[in-house]
């Protein structure tokens, strides 16, 4: 239901969703025949359960990465926080709760500071995710 009611800007906050995909989704879900079909499916008992992958200590947090990480690739870091329950976005907004700043961070770092978003160094990120040497968990 959230997807059906999301606007273009909300959809574009999802990693991998650009303007064209967001516009297509909005068009699709605003079509009365699509909405009727989905409402009938939900009324018939269709449920969509979110994936549950065990312990999710970062549930509710939204991560953004800037700069180069030394300990893992950016894709590995994104996958790690997703596995721990967080969302990953590609652009800075007030929705972001944590910005991980690697080496040579871009303009996202300054914008995050202006917005009062928590900024984590790579080492702090590793501690938070339990990947630091010694495995200390900072959640």
Steps between C-alpha positions, in 0.01 A plus 500: 500500500789739574634443149156565350474833680860620464571808294782540250739665748449226760562230239820670384643462852513125440841394377492417130175688432547798273258751348373271223434199726336721764276664238405158358411367846288806580319465165446127554362533852281801414318300230151418636500148352834421668378629835175301468690180421737548795214584737322179392818297560544651846131440578544135395774464761820579312763618745849622432736433785833682524807282492611402848865411519560441867646771720450848352675743736502782243127479426356845434831661412579643157862493380684697235863449402753752371870465426706181466495226761824311565363188669235405244338617179209740517268226370616268780436774757153565360417130507625475858274776632204358308560161662498677838161656424589847372406666175756646261438809289710670236420863573513727803169597661355547848400131489863391529595404856865401445761616248808279478791718385797318353813652349450802274132554585294711264256785554261262678714539813447878524129467426464227766665724759267787403201270549627367834537144370726265697834461316696179554862438413580166341631371834181607680299328226700180548439509877129569448463204263714265708774486236773681693805305608392338824135486383374766743136582430409869530120470469 
